[in-house]
């Protein structure tokens, strides 16, 4: 599509063609500068009106607040003060955003400022923490900016010894602490609740009061004190926001998030289109790889440096279950992984966008000219830079005007807090550079440089090419907390329309400069206002980074008498190469399969042995399964609700299966203290069905555990609105009601040990929660606890849990450098395989070796199965429904999530199969019936041998787990989630389909990489990497687990190598068939294990259908002799 050309006047000077600004261009620049100055004055004088700030004044800063905290500990918490020695210190600035938003919306920003200035509420603090790696004990103190202590905590191990006070003396101790440390008279406080927790060697208490006679609309201000033994160990104060208000605000935010998610679907489609365009242009040799790699490297480096600069802030969240070396390793890996994701987006949109931009706007400055000396000496570059800075100022004024007008119509934005932890870092200007660079490059290339030409080509409409990308880009910002929910999307979309027009008229330079300056400028505001000369100078330098080359260019142009006039800087100077000729058709190769006489005995032996060991192996889940259908389970829950006087028709009941019985950590603990049999014993007591009853926009709800054998509710939890009316009964009466409920549940309270009690005063009732320990079911240091909740005078919840020893949990969660090193190796191996696969795929595309019809047809089957399985399982997503979200919004979010998942899996399947078709040219014969049919028997035998080997491995692991339980991290027990769906056989195929595709890709690419390694030491290094990547151990693994993990990884690696060498060989059809059958059995085997006939028939039906499809695929006759 033609674009208005740039007016140019040329002159001869300095030995070449020179450009000067025409009269019209000078006038344009002058107007732009005048408008920018006026806009800047308007924005400067009205900014705080449009974007008000919360009141915040600093009497103490991060450094000077630390002595305040230490003095408080020395005077009022000597035990905590003594614990400071030898501990590391970290501090950050914290804000209670929830309380700030509540007060701002309900009372207004002015009243919020009055409350904070008068000290009636404390919303921000300097949070100090003293900690030591691998030690639970630590100290935390929060100091307000005015220098008052507003929080304190001294967590100690639960095994630590201490006194066991009754409630009265413990409460007296807490009240004395309030009076001495915070000058709070208990008489001015209204008592709300107490909580008792019996530790192994002491008793802990937590008491809560609220400020009497004080309210902020419907919110109260609460004070909380923790007592460990006979030592005050914690103090907190906070605004108690009504649940009804929180739900209402979450409803507002749900509209923001759903709107942004709709736009995110558009972004996903844009990225998918970019991938398709990249493949197409790569085939033509029309991609500027150096440009994409350069911008990708800059984004990667800036993100890593910015993340590492945040280490002082991140250290406040240090997990004391690990070592400091592990913390550093984790932060580095996280920075690299995050940078990789960010850089991948940059690479994709730049590599795909530049060819479209070059073809669609032939008379605009080339993108690559941004990195050429002649480009920076051109008139167009100077014009774009100046206009870009002017546009940034105008945009700032536009935002100010937009929200000033919006405020007159009820628009609202949360007030900014004029401080950020960015100021606690050494190089905050790194954030200025990254937050300016990354959005500018990623968003401008995605939403302008790529999307405008793409939509223009598809629709042949300039208007559509500007409007559609602007709407997607604009409403992708709708998840900001501005209200009404669409206001931010409208604001940014209008800006997107304007910038799209700028791209048409002036090219990409002003768009990039505008975006960079806006985002970098907003980030730099805190630094400039800090008053710190270092922060101010570096922030201004970051925002004005492009002004330096602009000044150099203007000075050079002044000396030369003009700008460089180089027609080669325009897009039409680099026309796209012609379409490459279609590759010559290749005669399909015959599939090379190992001889059947060798495969058949091996396949029969592996399958028979595999079935035998799996059937006979000890399994903690054997005998644990379901017979009933979800409808019967739902009816049991409905009957329970009806018996409680509720109408079931008013509730939505969602039935799900318990697919993770007990949890991995509890199962591991039981393996240590009783083996597989102990895991099975506890698993049989857990209800296999879960039912949730919800109503849209209703905080009241039900959760049930339904026993499959008796078809009755055995556990339940009724959530009430906090303002719901009820009785206020003495704790003794509430405990008697709880004990009566225990008796009805078949438990004798006389045989139980009372552990904990909590009483909480609600607006119109008092709630109680009691906890007992069952000594008969407790295992070693783990306590089997039964919780009973009484709302008013009604028992509304009975639950059971296995509380593991704190020391054991911390030991299991211990992270070390070695664990992160293994993770790094695994990430490295995956990255190596992915990069090799993408390089092979690109090489095949360039050379025309990818048969798109074959690849797309092959990917259609797994993608179709995944979509169908996801659709069958989608009704179960209502089990995660947040009641604060309107039902229609949840449906939209769910559908978009399913669509995005389907697109991602389909893309994955195409990339994996396309890469494998290039790495193994013989794999193309797999799609040809004439090539498959002669080796059908050998293919089936090889696939059966691979499946049999997998069964052998699984059975061997089960036997080894039974013999050496402490050498394994888990003994999984659960019911397949698909049993709760309408079609379990299909519903259970989604996850196995994904795993099968990943397995096929990993195995194929690993073979490809192995064959490409020329030396033994490289192969040995690669094998060692694979071994570490396959190691199935977590951070806190014991020596026995590590040894068993190495043995398991070695068995997998060696077994896989033997299968590839002697069974699967070079037969691609066998690999595909084996992967497919592993997916089928992954879905069918759990169904066959269920005692219910319906589920067994589903499993058998799935196996039969897969067998029929496999036979048809292997023996299908070609359509013609030529085919």
N, C-alpha and C positions, 0 to 999 in steps of 0.2 A: 504494500500500500504506500503510495507516495506520501512524503512528508515535506512540509514547507522547508525550503532550503535556507541556509544561513546567508545573509547578505555579507559580502566581503569586498573590501577595496584593497588593492595590492599596490605596492610601490617597490621600486628597486632600491636596495640598500644593503651594505655590508656583504655584497657579493651574492645576493640571492633574493628570491621573492620575499617580501615582508608584508604583513598584515597590520592594519591600523583599525581602530574603532571608527566606524562610520558615525555620522552625526546622530542617526537614529539610535545606534547602540550606546553612544555616550549619554543620550537623553534617557534611555532605558536604565542605565546604571545610576544616573543621577536620581531618577525617580525612585528606584529601588532603595538607594541609600537614604533618601529623605523619608520614604515610607518606613524603612527599618528604624530610623531614629525616632520617628513619631510613635511607632509601635512599641519600641523599647521604653519610651517615657510612659506610655499608657500601661504597659505591663508592670513596670517598676512601681508605679503609684497605686496600682489596683491588685497586685498579686496576692497580698494577704487577705483581701476581701474575697477574692475568688477561691483561694486555697488557704483558709485560716489555719493557724497553728495552735496547738495546745500550749498552755503556759508552762514554762519550764525554766527555772532559775537555779544555777549551780553555786552553792556555797562551798561544796567540796567536789573534787574531781576523782578520777579513778585512783590516783596515787594518795591523795590526802584523806580519802575515805577509809583506807586500810587501817591507819592508826585508830580511827573511831571504832572500827569493828574489833580490833584487838583489845582496846580499852574496855569495851562492853564485856568481852569474854572474861577478861581478868577480874572484873568487878562482880559479875553476876553469873558466870558459868565457869568456875575454876577447872572442872574436869575437862571441858572443851578447850580451855586456854592451855592446859597442860598438853593436850594432844596436838598443838600446833607445831611443836618441835619436830624437825625432820620431815615435814610435809611440804610438798610443792604448793605454790599459790597461783591462782588464776582469778581473774575478775572480768566481768562484762557489764554492760548496761542493759537493764531489763525493763520492759514496759508491760503493764497489764492491759493489753489491747481490748479484751472483752469488756472490762469495766469502763475503759475510756469511751468505747463506742456507746455503751448503754447510757452513761451520764450525758454524753454529747447529744444523743438523739432524744432523750427524755427530758433533760433539763436545759440543754443548750450549752454552747461552748463557753459563754460568759460565766454561767453558774459553775461549770466544770472548773474554770480557772479559779473562781473564788474558793471552791472546796479544797483544791490542791494548795493554794496559797495559805489558807487558814489551817492546813494540816488535818482537816477532817477526814480526808481520804488520801492514801498514798498509792500512786499508780506507777511510779518509776523508781528505780533504785540502782545503786551500784551493788552488784551481787558478787561477793567474795567467797572463794572456796579454797580450803586447804585439804589436800588429799595425798595418798601414798599408793602407788601401784600395788595390786594384789592384796590390799587391805580394805576391809569394809568400813572401818571407822574413818570418818571425815568430819569436817566442820564447815558450816555455811552460815554466812551473815549477810544480810541485805541492809544497806544504808541508803537513805533517801538523799537526793541532791542537796537537801538542806542540812544534812549531817545527822539525821536521827535514825536509829536502828529500827527497822520495821519487820525484820524477820531473822530467825536464827534456827539452826538445826544441828544436832550432834548425833547422827546415826552411828550405832554400834552394832557389833555382831549379835544375832539373836541368842547365841550361846553364852554371851557375857553374863557374869553373875551379878546379882543385885537384889534389892529388897523386894518383897511381895506385899505391898500395902493394900489395904482395903480402900474402897472408894472415898470415904470421908477424909482420912488423913492425906490421901493423894491429892484430893481436890483442895484441901487447905494449903498444901505445899504449892500447888499451882497458883492459888490466889495470892499467896505471899510473894511469889515470883513476879506476878503482874504488878503488885504494889511497889516492890523494891526496884525492879528493873525498868518498868515503863510508867510508873506513877499512875497506875490505873486502879481506881477504887472499885472493888468487886460489887459494891452497892450500886454503882452506876451501870452495871452490866446485867443483862438478863440471861440466865443459864439456858442453854439449848440442848446439849447432848453430852453424853460420856461414852467412851468406848474402852473396854477392858480387853487386853490380850495377855494370855499366860504364855510366857517364854519358858524354855527348858529350866532356867535357873533364876528367873525373876518375873515380875509382873509389870506390864506397861499400861499406862493410862493416857487417854487423849480427851481433853475437855474443851468444849466450845461454848462461847458466850456471844451475845450480840449487844451492841451499844443500845442501851435503853432509851426509848423515845426518839431515836434517830432514824430517819428514812430518806432515801432519795427516790422519790416516786414510790415504787413498790419494793425497792431493794433495801436490804439492811447491811450493816457493817459488822462483820464477825471477827472475833478474836479467838485464837486457838492456842492451847498450851499442851505440849507432850511431856510426860513424866516417864523416865526409864528407871524402874526401881524406886529410889528415893532422890533422884537427881532430875531437875528441870532440863529437858533435852530438846526443846523446840518451842518456837513461838512464831505465829503467823497471823496476819490480819488481811482481810480481803472483803471485797464487796460481794455479797450474796445476791446474785441476779435471779429473779424469778424464772422458773422453767418455762412458763408461758411466754415470757418475752423472748427467751432464747430460741424457742421454737419458731416464734414469729419472725425473728431476724434470720434464722436458718432458712425459712421459707423464701424470704427475699433473696438471700444469697443463692438458693437453689435455682432461681430464675437466671441469675448471673451465670452460674456454672453451666446450666443447660444451654443457654444461648451461645456461650463460648465453645461448648462441645459440638454444637451444630456447625459452627465455623471451623472447628478443628477437623471435622470430617472433610470440609472443603480443602483444608491444608493437606490432609492425607492424600486426597485426590490429586492435588497439585504436585506433591512429591512423587506420587506414582507416575503422573504424566511426565515429570522431569526425568524419571528413570527411563521411561520409554523413549523420550526424545534423546537422551544421552546415548542410548543404544543405537538409535537411528543415525544420529550425527557421528557417533564413533565409527559406524560402518563406513561412512563417507570420508573419514579422516578429517572431520570439520570441527574437532574439539580442541580448544586451547588448553592443553593439560598443564602447561607451566603456570598459567594464570590461576587455574583452580588450585594447584598445589601450593602456590605462593600464599594465596589468601587463606587456604586451609592451615598452612604452617603458622601463619600469624595468629589465627584464632586459637589454635592448639596451644601455642606458647603463651599467649596472654592469659588464657584460662588457667593453665597450670600455675603460672606465676601468681595470679590473683588468688587462687585457692591456697597455695602455700603461704601467701602473705596473711591469710586468715588463721594460721596456726595458733597464734596467741588467743584468739577468740574461741577457736575450736577446742582448745585445751580445757576450757571450762567444762565441757561435756565429756571429759575423759572418763572412760569406763574402767573402774578400778579392778575389774575382774581380769584385766590383761596387763601386760607390761607396757612401759612407755615406748619401747622400741616397736611393739606391735601397733600402738596408736599412731606413731609416725608412719609406719609402713602402710597402715590402712588409709591414712589421709593422703599419702602419695598415690596409692592405687586408685583411690576415689577421684583424686584430681585428674589422673591420667584417663580414667574411664569416662569421666564427665567431659573432659576435653575431646576425647575421641568421638563422642556422640555429637558434640557441638560442631566439631570440625567436619564430620561426615555430612551434616546438613549443608554447611558452607560449600563443601566440595561438589555436592550434587547440584545445588541450585546455580552455582557459578558455571560449572562445566556444561550444564544443559541450557542455561539462560543466555550465555554469550553468543552461541551460534544463532539462536532465534533473533536476538536483538540486532545482530550484525546484518541479518538478511532483511529484517522488517523495517529497520531505520537506516537505509544506506547512506544518508547524508549527515548522520550524526557522528560525533567523535567515537573512535573505537574504545572499547573498555580497556584493551591492552595499552592504549596510549597513556593511561594513568601511570604506567611503570616505564615509560620511555622519556628520555631527556627532551626529545623534540616535542612530545606531548605537553610537557610542562612549560615549554616556551611558546605554546600556541595561544592565540587569542581566545579560542573556545574554552580552553582550560581556565584561563583567568576569569572569563565571563561567568563560567559555571561556579568557580570558587566564590566569587563576590556575591552572586545571586544566592548561592547556597547558604552563606552566612546571613544574608538579608532575609531569606525565607525562614531561617530558624527563629529570628527575632519576631517576624510576623506571625509565625505559628504560635509562639509563646503568647503574643497579644491576642491571637484568635482564641486560644484556650481560656485565657482570662475573661474575654468577652463572652464566650460561650457559657461558662459556668456562672458568670454574673447574671446573664439573662436567664439561665436555667434556674437559679435560686429564686427568681421571681415566680417561677412556675412549680416550685416545690422540689427541685433537684437538690441532691445532697451528696457530699463527699466527706469521708471522715477526715478530721483535722490531722495535719502532719505533726509528728513529734520531731522537734528540731535537734535531734541527735541520733547518731547511729554508731554501732560498734566499728564501722569503717574507720572512725577516728581513733580507735584503739590499736590500729595496725601501723607498721613502720612505713609502708609504701602505699598509702591509700590511692595515689594517683594511678596505680595499676587498674583499679576498679573503674576509674574515669576512662581510661583507654579502652578496656574491654567492653564496658557497657556502652561506650560510644561506637566501637568498631563492630562488635558482633551483630547487634540489631540492624545497624545500617547496612552491612553487607548481606546478611541472611535475609532480612525482610525486603530490602529493595530489590535484590536479585530474584527472590521468590515471587513477590507480589507485583513487581513492576517489570523488571528486565525480562523475566521469563513469562509471567502470566499475561501481560498485555499483548505481546506478539502472539502467544498461543491462542488466547480467546479471540483476538482479532482475526487470525487465520481460520479458526473454526466457525465464527459467526459472521465474518466479513462486515463487522460493524465496529466503528471506532467507539461509539457510545458504550456498547457492551464490553469492549475490551478494557475500558476504564472503570465502568461501574462494577462489574462482577468481581474483579480482583480487589477493588476498594472495599466492597461489602465483606468479603471473606476476611481480608486483613483487619478491617475495622472491628468486626464483631468477634474476632479472635481475642480482642482485648476486653470483652464484656465481662470477664470474671473478676475485674476490679470491683471493689465494694461500693461503687457509686450507685445511687438510686435516683430514678427508677432504673430497672435492670438494663434497659437498652441505652441509657444516656451515654455511657462511655463508647458503646459501639457506634452510635450516631456521630459522636464527636470525631472519632478516629476515621470513620468512613468518609465524612465530609473532607477531612484532610487528605485522605487517600484519593478522592476524586481530583482535588487540586493538584496533588503531586503527579498523578497520572497525566494530567494535561501538561504539566511542566516537562515530563519525560517526552511527550510528543513534540513539544516545541523546542526544547533546549537540550535534550539528551540526558545521560545518566549522571553526569558530574554534579549538577546542583541537587539532585535527589540524594545522592550519597552524602554530600557535604551537609545538607539540611538535617538528615537523619542522625548523622554522627554528632553534630553540634547540639541538637536538641537533647539526645540521651546523655551525652557526656556533660552537657551543661546542667541538667537536672541533678546528675550524680555529684557534680562539683560544688553545688550550692552549699552543702554542709561544710565542705572544706574551706570555702571562701569565707563563710560566716564564722568559722571557728576562731579567727583572729591569729592563728598560728602562722607565722610568715612562711614556714616550709610548706604547710598545707595550701596556703593561698597561692603561692608562686607555682607550685607543681600542678594545682588544679587549673589555674588559668593557662598554664603551658599546655596541659592536656587538651583543653577545649580549643585553644587557638593553635593547635599543632599544625594545621594546614595554612595558617597565615604566614609562617616563615617561608615556605617555598613560594607562596604567592608574592611576598615582598621581593624575594630574589628574582622571580620572573619579571616583575614590574621594573625592577632596577635594570635588569639586562635589556628589557625592551626599550627603556628610556635611552640607554647607551647606543643601542643599535638603530633606534628610530622606528621601531615597530616589532611586531611579533613574527615568529617563524610561520610562513605560509607553506605548509606541506600537505598536498592533497592525499598523501599516503596515510595521513592520520585518520581519515574517514573510513567508515565501514565498507563503502563500495570499493575501497582499494584492496580489500581482501575478499573477493567473491568466494562463495562456497564451491568446493570442488564438485565435479559432476557425480551423479549417482554411479556407484561401481557396478560393473557388469554382473549379471546374475552368475553365480558359480555353476560350473559345468555339473550336470547330474552325475552322481557317483553310483556305481553299481554296488548294492549293499553287500557287505561281507557276510560270509557264513559265520554263524555263532560257533565258537570253539568251546566245546564242553568236554570235561574229562570223560573217559569211557564209562559207560553204564555198568559194565561188569565190575568196575572198581567202586563206583559210587553206591550201587544198590546195597551191597553188604554193609558198608559203612553207615548208610542212611538208616537201614533197618536196625542195626545195632544201637546207634545213637538214639533213635526214637524210642526203641523199647526200653533201653536203660533209663532214658530221661523220664519216660512215663512212670516207670517203676519207682525211681527214687523220689519223684515228686509226690506220688500217691502215698508212699510209705513214710516220707520224711515227717518228723515232728513239726507241727504247725500250730502256733498259739491261736490261730483263727479257726482251726478245724472244729466244726460243730457250732460255730457262731455264724448265724445267718438268719434270713427272714423268710417267712411263708406268706405273710399277708400282703395284700396290695395297698397302695397308698390311700385308696378310698376308704378301706376299712379302718386304717389308722386315723384318718381325718374324722371319721364317725366317732371313734373313741374319744378324741379331743373335744368334739362337739358335745358329746354326752357329759363330759366333765364340766364344761362351761355351763351347760343347761342345768346341771345339778347345783351349780353355784348361783343360780337365779338369773343368768344372763341369756340373752337370745342369740344363739349361734349364727342366725342369718345376718346379723349386723357385723359380722367379722369376716375377714378374708383369712382362710386357713391355708398355710403352705407346709407341705409335708416334705421332709428331706431325710436322707439316711445318714447315720453316724459313720462317716468314712474314715475317721481318725480316732479310734477308741483309745481312751486314756491319755493320749498325747505322747509324742516321741520321748520327752524327758522322763515321764513317769514310767514308760515301758523300759527305758534303759536302766532306771533305778531298780525296777523289779527283776530285770535280768541279772543284776549284780547280787540280788538278795533272794534267790529262789529259782532263777533260770526261766526257761520257756514255760514251764508249768505254772509258775507264779503269775506270769503275764496272762496266761489263759484263765487262771482263776479269777483275777480281778476283772478281766474283760467280759466274762460271762455275767457279771453283775450290772453292767452298763446297758441302759436301754438303747436299742438299735435304731429307733425312730425318733426323730425330732419334729415337733410341730410348732409353728409360730402363728399366732392369731394377731392380726393388725387391722387398723382402720386408718384410712388416709387422714392426715392432719390431726391425729389423736395420739396423745402421749401414753394413754393407757394401752396395755398390751399383755399378751400371754405367751409363755414358752413352756412346752411340755416335753417330757421324755416318756415315750410309750413303749411298753414291753411287748415284743412281738408274740411271745408265747401265750401270755394271758390277755392280750389286747386291752390292756388297762394303762391309765396314766400312773406312772410310779414316781415321777418328779415333775415339779411345776414351779413356775415363777410368774407371779401376777404383778406387773408394773402399774402403779397408780400415779395419777397426777399428784404433784406435791400439795396442791390446794384442795384435793378431794376430801370431803368431810369424813370423819370417823371418830371413834371413841378415844379417850385418854385414860388408859388403865395403868395401875401401878406395875412396876417391873415384876413383882412376884406373881401377879395374876397373868401377865403376858407370858411369863415362863411356864406357868401351869398349862396355858393353852398350847404352847410349843411342845411340851412333854406329851400332852394328849395326842397331838398330831404325830409325834414319833411312835407312840403306841399303835395308832391306827396304821402306820406304815410298816408295822411288824418289828419295831425296835423297842427294846426295853431300856428306858432311861436309867434304870438302876445299874445297868451294866456299862453305862457310858460315863465318861469323865468330862465334866463341864470345863470349857476352855475360855470362851469369850462372850462378851455381851456388849451391845451397843444400843443406846436409846437416843432417838432423834425427834425433836419437837417440830412438827409441821404446822402450817398455819391453822389447820382445823382438826388435828389429831396428833397422836404420838406413835411413832413406829419403833419397834424393837427387833433386833436381830441377835439370835443366840447360836452359839457354836459348841458342839460336843465332839469329843474324840472317842472313837470306838477302839479300845485297846486290842480287841480280838482281831480286827482287820488291819491294824497298824503294822508296818513292816520296818524293823530296825529303827532308824531315826525318822522315818517318814510317818506322818500322822494321818489316819483316815478320819476326816472331819465331816460332820453333818451340820449344815446350816439351816436354821428355821427362821423365817421372817414373819413377824406379826404386824399387820397394818391396823392400827386401832385395836380392835378386839377380834380380828379375823386373821387366821393363818393363811398367808398368801404366797409362800414359797418354801419348798423343801429341796435342798440340793446336797450332793455329796461330792467330795473331792479328796485327792491324795496330796497332802502338803509335804513337799520334799524338804529335806534339811537345807537351810540356807548355805551352809558351807559347801555342801555337795553341789548345789546349783552353781555357786561361784566357781568351783573347781571345773565344772563341765563347760562353763563359759569362758574359761581362761584363754586369752589370745596371746600368741607369741609371734616373734618375727618369723619363726619357722612356719607357722600356720599361714601367715600372709605370704611368705615366699612360695609355698605350695599353690596358694591362690593365684599369685602372680604368674607362676609357670602355667597353670591351667588357662588363664586369660591369654598368655602368650601363645600357647598351642592353638587355642581357638582362633586367635587373631591370624596366626600363620595360615591355618586352613582356610579361613575366610578370604584372606588376601590372595592366596594361591588360586582359590576357586574363582574369584572375581577377575583376576588377571587372565586365567584360562578362558573364562567366559568372554571377556573383551577380545582376546585374541581370536577366538572363534567367530565372534561377530564381525570383526574387521575382515577376516578371510572368508566370510560367508559359509562357515562350517556348521552354523546352528540351523537346524531344520525347525523353523518356528512352528509349522503345522504339527510336527511330531511332538515337540516339547509341550506345546499348549494342550494337545490332546492327552498326553501322558499326565500332565498336571491337573487336568480337569477332573479325573477320578478322585484322587485324594482331596482336592479342594471341594468337590461336590459332597464327599462323605463328611468332611469337616463342617461344611455349612449345614447339612442336614442334621448332623449330631448336635450342633450348637442350637439349632432351631428347636429340636426336641427337648433339650435341657433348659431352654430359656425360661420357661415358667418357674423354674426353681430359683431364679434370680430374685423373686419376690421375698425370699427368705432374708435378703439383705436390704429390704426396703426401709429407708429412713422415714419415719412417720412425719417428719417436718417438711418433707418434699411433697408437693402436689402430685397426685397420681399420674396426671398427664405428662408432667415433666419427667417423672421416673421412666415412663414408657419410652419417651423420646430418647433419654439417655441410654436406656437399655438397648434399643434398636440401633442407635449409632455405635455403641460399643460393639455389638455383634457384627455390624457391617465393617467396622475398622478391623476387627479380628479376622474376618473372612478375607479382607483385602491383603492383610499382612501374610496370612498363611498361603494364599494363592501366589503372592509374589515370591515367598520363600520357596514354594514348590517349583515355580518356573526357573528361579535362579539356580536351585540345586540341580534340577534335571538338565538345565541348559549347560551348566558347568561340567557335569559328568559326561554329557554327550560330546563335549570337546576333549576332555581329558582321556576319554576312552571311545575313540571313533567307532569301534565295533558295537558300542551300545545302541547305535541307531538301528541295528538289525532287530533289536528287541521289539520294535514297533511293526515289524513286517511278518505277517503270518507264515509266509513261505520259509522264512529263516527260523522261526520258532518251532514249527511243526516237526522237523527232523530230529530236534534235540529235546522234544517234550518230555520224554521219560527221564533223560539225564537231568533236565532242569528240575523236574519234580523231585527227583531223588536228592539232588544237591540242596534244594530248599528244605526238604524234610530233614536232611542231615544237619543243616544250620539250626533249624528249630529244635531238633533233638539235642544238639549241643547246648542250646540255651536252657533247655529243661534240665539237662544234667548239671549244669552250673547252679541253677536255682535249687535243685534238690541237694546238691553237695553243700551249699551254703546253709540250708536248713538243718542238715545233719550236723554240720560243724557248729552251728549256733546252739544246738541242743547239747553238744558235748562240751563246748567252751563258751558259755553265755557271756562271760565278761570280756571276751575278745570282739564282741560285736556291739555296735552303737544302738541298734534298734531291733525290735521284733514286730514288724508292722501287723496291725490287726484293724480290720474295718470292713464295712459293708459297702459295696460299690455304689457310688452316688446315683448311677443310672437306674437303680431299682425304684427310685421315686418318680421316674419319668413315665410318660405314656407308652414309650417304646424302648425298653431298656437295651435291647440288642443294638439299636442304632445310636441311642444316646450315649452309650459307653464307648463309641468308636472315636470320639473327638480327640481326647488326650492321646490314645495309642496312635492315631494317625499322625499327629504332630511328632511324637517320639520316633515313629518309623521313618518319617521323612528326614528328621535330623540324623538318625542312625545311618541311613543310606548315604547322606551327604558326608558325614564324618568318616565313615569307612572308605568311601570312594576317594575323597580328597586325601586321606591319610595314605592310601595306596599310591595315589598320584605323586604326593610329596616324596614318599619313600623311594619310588622309582627314579625320581629326579635327583636324588642325593648320590654324588659320584664316589664319595670316599667312605670308608668304614667308620671313621670317627664321627662323621656327620650323622650317619645312620644310627650309631650308638647314642649320640646326643639326642636325636629325635625320639628314639625308643625310650630313653630315660625320661624325656619330657612327657611322652604319652603315659608312662607308668605313673608319674607323679600326678598327672591330670586325672587319671582314673582312680586315684587313691580315695576310698570312700570313708574319710574320717573328718570329724569336726575339729574346732579349736581346742577343746579340752580333752582330746583323745588320750587314753592311757597307752603305755608301752605295748600291752597285749593287743589293743585295738589297732595300733599302728602296724604291728607285725602281721596281724590277720589281714589288715587292709592291703599291705604290700603283697601278701600271698594271693588275695582276691584279685588285685589289679594285675598281677603277673599271670594268673590263670586266665583272666579275660584276654590279656594281650597275647599270650601264647596260644590260647585256644582260637582266637580270631586269626592269628597268623597261620595256624594249621588248617583252618577252614578255608582261608583264601588260597593257600598253596595246594591243598589236595582235594578239596570238595567243591568249592565254588569256582575256583580257577578263573578263567577269562570269560565265563558265561554271564553276561550282564542280566539275562532273563532270570537267572537263579538268584542273583542279588535282589532284584525287584520282587520276585515271588516270595523270597524269604522275609523281606521287610514287610510285605503285605500280610503274610501269615503271622508274623510276630504281633502286628497290630490287631489282627482278628482274634488271636488267642488272648491278647491283653484285655480285650473286651469280653470275650466269651468265657474264659476260665473263671472269673469271679462269679458270673451268673450260674455256671454249672455247679459251683460250690454251694449255692444257696439251697436250703432244704425245700423251698417252695417249688412246686411243679411248674408253675407259670414261668419262673425265672430260668429253670433248667431248660424248658422248651425254647425260650428265647435264645439261650446260649447254643443249644443244638441247632436251632434254625439259622443262627448266624454262621456256624461252622459249615452247615450244609450249603447255604447260599455262597459262602466263600469257596467251597470246594467246586460247586457248579461253575462259578465264574472262572476259577482257575483252570478247570478242564476246557471250558470254551475258549479261554485265552490261549492255552497251549496248543489245542488241536484245531483251532479255527482254520478253515480252508481259505486260501487266497481267493480274491474275487476273480482273478484272471491269471493266466499263465505269466503275463508280464508283471502283474502286481506281485 
